[in-house]
Amino acid sequence: MLIIGLSGNSGKCSSDLEEEAPVIAEAISPYAIDQGANACADRIRADDVYDLLLARLNKVRARLIPADLVKNLSLSAARLAPAFLLLACINCGGGETTEPSVATTLAANSSTSVIGVAGAVVAPPPSVIVKDQNGSPMGGATVTFAVVSGGGSVSEATVTTNASGIATVGSWTLGPVTGANVLNATSGTLNGVAFTATSTAGAAASLARNAGDNQTGAAGSVVAIPPSVLVKDANGNPKSDVSVTFAVVSGGGSITGATAVTNAAGVAIVGSWTLGNSPGVNSLSATVTGLPSVTFIAGASSNFCTVRSTHTFGTSSSGTISSNDCQFSDGSFVDFYTTSVPQAGAYLFRESAVFDTYLLLAMPDGTTIGENDDELETGTNSGIKALLPAGNYLLSPGTFAPGVTGDYTISSTTAPTDVANCEQVFVVKNITTMQNIATTDCNLANAAATPIYSDGYFIFLTAGTPITINMTSTALDSFLQLVRLDGLVMAENDNIDATTKDSRITFTVTQTNYYAIFTRSVPTTAVGAYTLTIQ
């Protein structure tokens, strides 16, 4: 232990006293007070030092100082005060070296799993904490935030930790599509921290018809497809748990389940819609608070809209359109016949009259198969070619223009199986047909471009219907396309997998409409036989 003398008021530490008065040093050192690595000592008043020395000397003088010398030793505060002020120093002028802080751990400071709204900013923004080797928060460390998945974005991606070791991203905006979003925080070589935000749809922003518009039915009957609507947020995500109110606007009908809530797909469906008892137009509205309403239209036809007779396949049948017949919503008249085909194959149905005819082919439940106004460009008679499985069907001859009446004739016969010369052919599910691509088929290319030879098949599909289409061939590298009537390609396929040149499309219909199935080859000018299966 070092005894330091402070000479006068100089304030400087000295070790001279220890050298000159080892007895004093021994006496005072056990009472020195440690003040840390850089403090010399607390100042001790001279009187206190005298008392301290005297007490200590009385205890140790027999051991340290011969008796004949002790009696000559005289210490007093008066003699010590002018010369020295004693200070006890421990570790005077030195001490342990403080090692520099090193970033050692990076950890989450906020929750790593949050729920947010698609396209919106996460609150609160994610933050992390950096600590050094001693487990203390470390300021001045650089942290980088980066979006990993979900399509979102961040502001102020590079942040420096504050005095508490915390770094907070400026903001994290989630991607526009609902689902998982991931944000990573990294700092140098430290293990990163991942933040996951599960986004849900935002507020309801749009209301649209989903299914059940433009139907027809007998007056007083329930429409075949209950009207439904689709609610989405501003980013186009289906919005669930939205209350939709349906109400009859005109026609005198009634509904059940007037208030419906959108499901996980954003769809709300009215319980049922019964048309009014009089022929004419019926309308139904669907409303969501804060959004423009949508309206559904249905035509109520005369109670004469019942099947009146049977048409025997392979024969001709005559009938008359009158003002008492079933009437579509546009004012045109129609009759209904049942007919049956004995086996799967290609069939041709025709209607002829002096007026402009309109022919409809449907399933027994009224689901459309195909329709035609004019079979030929220059004529007014109607014709439908269809590839059908064996079974019962509904044949409906009518008028194209409203209010027209008169006599007509319908006929049915088998047709060539091959789809040739880019003819219009309707198909249904559950058929298999052998076909051939030829240079006389449809050319889907522009006039000056390399030809794209293809056969085309039209199929009417309702929303929610799953369909699988297979094209197989030993002569061609097959290629399939499914195109909606408005020209939008819904699905296409070249090869099912790397082991085959056959094609397959599996699709679930999202909109009730006509669709075209195009069968092609690769290269597009190749011709040859193939088999088409629709399930």
Backbone hydrogen bonds, N-H to C=O, Kabsch-Sander energy under -0.5 kcal/mol:
donor,donor_aa,acceptor,acceptor_aa,energy
2,L,89,C,-0.9
4,I,2,L,-0.5
4,I,87,L,-2.1
5,G,14,S,-1.0
6,L,85,L,-1.6
7,S,5,G,-0.7
8,G,83,A,-0.9
10,S,7,S,-2.2
18,E,3,I,-0.6
18,E,15,S,-0.5
19,E,15,S,-1.3
20,E,16,D,-2.5
21,A,17,L,-2.7
25,A,21,A,-2.3
26,E,22,P,-2.5
27,A,23,V,-2.2
28,I,24,I,-3.0
29,S,25,A,-2.2
31,Y,28,I,-2.0
32,A,29,S,-1.6
34,D,32,A,-0.5
39,A,36,G,-0.6
44,I,86,L,-1.3
49,V,45,R,-2.2
50,Y,46,A,-2.4
51,D,47,D,-2.2
52,L,48,D,-2.4
53,L,49,V,-3.1
54,L,50,Y,-2.7
55,A,51,D,-2.2
56,R,52,L,-2.2
57,L,53,L,-3.3
58,N,54,L,-2.1
59,K,55,A,-0.9
59,K,56,R,-0.5
60,V,56,R,-1.6
61,R,57,L,-2.6
63,R,60,V,-1.0
64,L,60,V,-2.8
65,I,61,R,-2.5
69,L,66,P,-1.4
70,V,66,P,-1.6
71,K,67,A,-1.3
72,N,69,L,-0.8
73,L,69,L,-0.7
73,L,70,V,-1.2
74,S,72,N,-0.6
80,L,76,S,-2.1
81,A,77,A,-2.6
83,A,79,R,-0.6
84,F,80,L,-2.9
85,L,6,L,-1.3
86,L,84,F,-0.5
87,L,4,I,-2.1
88,A,42,D,-0.6
89,C,2,L,-1.5
89,C,87,L,-0.6
90,I,40,C,-0.5
94,G,37,A,-0.7
94,G,91,N,-2.0
99,E,97,T,-0.6
104,T,131,K,-3.2
105,T,131,K,-1.9
107,A,129,I,-2.2
109,N,127,S,-2.9
110,S,127,S,-1.3
114,V,196,T,-2.5
116,G,198,T,-2.2
118,A,200,T,-3.0
119,G,175,G,-1.5
120,A,117,V,-2.5
122,V,172,W,-3.0
128,V,167,A,-2.5
129,I,107,A,-2.8
130,V,165,G,-2.9
131,K,105,T,-2.0
132,D,136,S,-2.8
133,Q,102,V,-0.5
135,G,132,D,-2.0
138,M,130,V,-2.6
139,G,137,P,-0.5
140,G,161,T,-2.3
143,V,159,V,-3.3
144,T,186,T,-3.1
145,F,157,A,-3.0
146,A,184,N,-2.5
148,V,182,V,-3.0
149,S,182,V,-1.3
153,S,173,T,-2.3
155,S,171,S,-1.8
159,V,143,V,-3.1
159,V,157,A,-0.6
161,T,141,A,-2.8
162,N,166,I,-2.2
165,G,162,N,-2.5
167,A,128,V,-2.3
169,V,126,P,-1.9
170,G,155,S,-1.1
170,G,156,E,-1.1
171,S,155,S,-1.2
173,T,153,S,-3.0
174,L,120,A,-2.8
174,L,172,W,-0.6
179,G,199,S,-1.5
181,N,197,A,-2.1
182,V,149,S,-1.9
183,L,195,F,-2.8
184,N,146,A,-3.0
185,A,193,V,-2.6
186,T,144,T,-2.5
190,L,187,S,-2.1
193,V,185,A,-2.4
195,F,183,L,-3.4
196,T,112,T,-3.4
197,A,181,N,-2.8
198,T,114,V,-2.5
199,S,179,G,-3.2
199,S,197,A,-0.7
200,T,116,G,-2.2
205,A,232,K,-3.4
206,S,232,K,-1.9
208,A,230,L,-2.0
210,N,228,S,-3.0
211,A,228,S,-1.4
214,N,297,I,-1.2
215,Q,297,I,-1.3
217,G,299,G,-2.4
219,A,301,S,-2.9
220,G,276,G,-1.7
221,S,218,A,-2.3
223,V,273,W,-2.5
228,S,211,A,-2.5
229,V,268,A,-2.4
230,L,208,A,-2.9
231,V,266,G,-2.8
232,K,206,S,-1.8
233,D,237,N,-2.3
234,A,203,A,-0.5
236,G,233,D,-1.9
239,K,231,V,-2.7
240,S,238,P,-0.6
241,D,262,T,-2.2
244,V,260,A,-3.6
245,T,287,T,-2.6
246,F,244,V,-0.5
246,F,258,A,-3.5
247,A,285,S,-2.1
249,V,283,S,-2.6
250,S,283,S,-1.4
254,S,274,T,-2.1
256,T,272,S,-1.7
260,A,244,V,-2.7
260,A,258,A,-0.6
262,T,242,V,-2.3
263,N,267,V,-2.2
266,G,263,N,-2.3
268,A,229,V,-1.9
270,V,227,P,-2.3
271,G,256,T,-1.3
271,G,257,G,-0.6
272,S,256,T,-1.3
274,T,254,S,-3.1
275,L,221,S,-3.1
275,L,273,W,-0.5
280,G,300,A,-3.0
282,N,298,A,-3.3
283,S,250,S,-2.0
284,L,296,F,-2.2
285,S,247,A,-3.1
286,A,294,V,-2.5
287,T,245,T,-2.4
291,L,288,V,-2.4
294,V,286,A,-2.1
296,F,284,L,-3.5
298,A,282,N,-2.6
299,G,215,Q,-3.1
300,A,280,G,-3.8
300,A,298,A,-0.6
301,S,217,G,-3.1
301,S,299,G,-0.6
305,C,302,S,-2.2
306,T,304,F,-2.6
308,R,336,F,-1.7
309,S,336,F,-0.9
311,H,338,T,-3.1
312,T,310,T,-0.6
315,T,312,T,-1.6
317,S,410,I,-2.9
319,G,408,Y,-2.1
321,I,406,G,-3.7
322,S,320,T,-0.6
325,D,322,S,-1.7
326,C,334,V,-0.8
328,F,332,S,-3.1
331,G,328,F,-2.0
334,V,326,C,-2.4
335,D,397,P,-2.9
337,Y,395,L,-2.3
338,T,309,S,-1.4
339,T,393,Y,-2.4
341,V,391,G,-2.4
345,G,388,L,-2.4
347,Y,386,A,-2.8
348,L,413,T,-3.4
349,F,384,I,-2.6
350,R,411,S,-2.4
351,E,382,S,-2.3
352,S,409,T,-2.5
354,V,407,D,-0.5
357,T,355,F,-0.7
357,T,380,T,-2.2
358,Y,398,G,-1.9
359,L,372,N,-2.5
360,L,396,S,-1.9
361,L,370,G,-3.0
362,A,394,L,-2.6
363,M,367,T,-3.0
366,G,363,M,-2.5
369,I,361,L,-2.8
370,G,361,L,-2.0
372,N,359,L,-2.2
375,E,381,N,-3.2
376,L,381,N,-0.5
379,G,376,L,-1.0
382,S,351,E,-2.0
384,I,349,F,-2.9
386,A,347,Y,-2.6
387,L,426,F,-2.6
388,L,345,G,-2.5
388,L,386,A,-0.7
391,G,341,V,-1.7
393,Y,339,T,-3.3
394,L,362,A,-3.0
395,L,337,Y,-3.0
395,L,393,Y,-0.5
396,S,360,L,-3.0
398,G,358,Y,-1.8
399,T,333,F,-2.1
400,F,356,D,-2.6
403,G,331,G,-2.2
404,V,401,A,-0.9
406,G,321,I,-2.0
408,Y,319,G,-2.5
409,T,352,S,-2.2
410,I,317,S,-3.3
411,S,350,R,-2.0
412,S,315,T,-1.2
413,T,348,L,-2.0
415,A,346,A,-2.4
420,A,418,D,-0.9
423,E,420,A,-1.3
425,V,423,E,-0.6
426,F,385,K,-2.6
427,V,458,F,-2.8
428,V,387,L,-0.7
430,N,534,I,-1.8
431,I,534,I,-1.5
433,T,532,L,-2.6
435,Q,433,T,-0.5
435,Q,530,Y,-2.9
437,I,528,G,-3.0
438,A,436,N,-0.5
441,D,438,A,-1.7
442,C,454,S,-1.4
444,L,442,C,-0.6
444,L,452,I,-2.6
449,A,446,N,-1.3
453,Y,524,T,-1.9
454,S,442,C,-2.2
455,D,519,T,-1.6
457,Y,517,I,-1.8
458,F,425,V,-3.0
459,I,515,Y,-2.7
461,L,459,I,-0.6
461,L,513,N,-2.6
464,G,509,V,-3.5
465,T,462,T,-1.9
467,I,507,F,-3.0
469,I,505,I,-2.9
470,N,533,T,-2.7
471,M,503,S,-2.4
472,T,531,T,-2.2
475,A,529,A,-0.6
478,S,476,L,-1.0
478,S,501,K,-1.2
479,F,520,R,-1.6
480,L,493,N,-2.9
481,Q,518,F,-1.7
482,L,491,A,-3.1
483,V,481,Q,-0.5
483,V,516,A,-2.9
484,R,488,L,-3.1
485,L,514,Y,-1.8
487,G,484,R,-2.6
490,M,482,L,-2.8
490,M,488,L,-0.6
491,A,482,L,-1.5
493,N,480,L,-2.2
496,I,502,D,-2.4
500,T,497,D,-1.4
503,S,471,M,-2.5
505,I,469,I,-2.4
507,F,467,I,-2.8
509,V,465,T,-2.9
509,V,507,F,-0.5
513,N,461,L,-2.3
515,Y,459,I,-2.6
516,A,483,V,-3.7
517,I,457,Y,-3.2
518,F,481,Q,-2.3
518,F,516,A,-0.6
519,T,455,D,-2.2
519,T,517,I,-0.5
520,R,479,F,-3.0
520,R,518,F,-0.5
522,V,477,D,-1.9
526,A,523,P,-1.6
528,G,437,I,-1.6
530,Y,435,Q,-2.4
531,T,472,T,-2.7
532,L,433,T,-2.7
533,T,470,N,-2.5
534,I,431,I,-2.6
535,Q,468,T,-2.9
